[in-house]
Amino acid sequence: GAAQGGFNAGKLSNLQIPLIDIKKQEETREYLDNISYETKTLTNLYQLKVKKLIKLKLSILKQKLNKAA
């Protein structure tokens, strides 16, 4: 109580904290789980694309070097 002046156990016991009903909580969790899954999927896809682009770049550079030689 010393850290928060004027806010004591009496006021804390009267504090009302609204709770979201369980169905809404489950819907929100499912929604966030789906977003998380989609984000991970996109991250993996883009990482794969970057790796393929690097290989393509190296291949093109190699071809140009071979033609120049």
Secondary structure, 3 states (H helix, E strand, C coil): CCCCCCCCHHHHHHCCCCCCCHHHHHHHHHHHHHHHHHHHHHHHHHHHHHHHHHHHHHHHHHHHHHHHC
